[in-house]
Each structure stands twice: as structure tokens, then as C-alpha cells.
Amino acid sequence: MNLSKSILIFLLVLAIPLLSQQTQEKDLCSQLAILVERDQQYRGSNDTIADYVNHALDSLIQTKGLTPQQFEALPAQEQGPTKQLAFNIAGQKMKPVITNDSLAQLQLVLDLENTKTLIDLVQKHGWLTSKSLECSQSFKTVLIFRHAPKVYWELVREIIEKEKAANRISGYEYYVIDNHLKGRPPIIKKYADFTNK
């Protein structure tokens, strides 16, 4: 075998694990996006909150006289309050779909399944987000544990403490999950309070 063939085979052997990892990350992106979509199936609306947030954010950016590119170029500290306001506006526009006990029960079944699936994924891969996986679709993994049924609270607590110690979960994500696990006392911090943490 000549040297060029040996080098080619060597490069292919090196590339196979990389391609496998990229495929796995795309699969994780799809799986997590589905979990987040299911999370909102009966509790939010037929539209995803991202649709409302993006529309509100676009309007707020235009009000500031900026283009989306100029806004994205701003430091996270300056983006945070505008993004939080867009989220608040979106929350006010969404109409709850859960209006009766049977729909609430259906959502509870989804929450149980979603929480169990995310627990398994985090135990295997660590805390996962659309940003950390570089997914093409944006979603908020934190919503799954934010809606975790009480039966999983102890396990979710162990996971977020471990992920916080390993510095794999953001301060904001930890805060909103921790708030849920404490019975949802009033939230006193905003996203902007965590942008540099």
C-alpha cells in the first residue's frame, strides 16, 4: 500500500467518529425540540411561544432603531432587558389552551414522559441546550424541568446541583428550575441578572 492510500485511510478513520458525533448531536437537537414542543402542547397555545417572542423582539428592536444584526452585536447585558421584555409581552399574548381537567391530565402525561426523557438524556450527556448543541432550531430545554411533576423533583434537584457544580447549566436556567422545585415562590430576578454569570 502506498503512502497516499495510507494517509487517506488514516484520515477516514479519524473522520468517522466526528461524523458520528455530528449525527448524534442532530438527533439530540430533534429529540429536544420535540420535547419542548410537547411541553407546550396543552398549556400554551397552538402557536409556540417562540413565535410570539420573536415577533415582540423584532418590534422592540425596530423601536430602538436597530437592525437585528446590530442588536445581536450588542453585549449580552444590553440585549437581556429587551429579550426579557419580549418574553413578557409574548406571555401576555398567549392564550392558555388548558381549560378543563381532561386537557390538564393529557399535559400531565406529557410532562411525566418529557421529564423522564430529559433526565435520561442529561444523565448521559450533561445539560443540553440548543446553543450548546449548535442546533439549527432554537428551543428552551429549561421548560421541561420547569414543568417537572412533583414525583421527579428530588431527582431533578440532584441533576441541577450536579450540572451547576460542573458549570454546564446557566445561572438563569438553574434559578427557574430551582424556583419550580421550591413551589414557585415569586420570581425576583430577571434574565438580565444572569447574563454575565
ABEGO torsion letter per residue (X at the ends): XBAAAAAAAAAAAAAAAAAAAAAAAAAAAAAAAAAAAAAAAAABBABBAAAAAAAAAAAAAAAAGBBAAAAAABBAAAAAAAAAAAAAAAAAABBBABABAAAAAAAAAAAAAAAAAAAAAAAAAEBBBAAAAGBABBBBAAAAAAABBAAAAAAAAAAAAAAAAAGABBAAAAAAAAAAAAGGBBBABBAAAAAAX
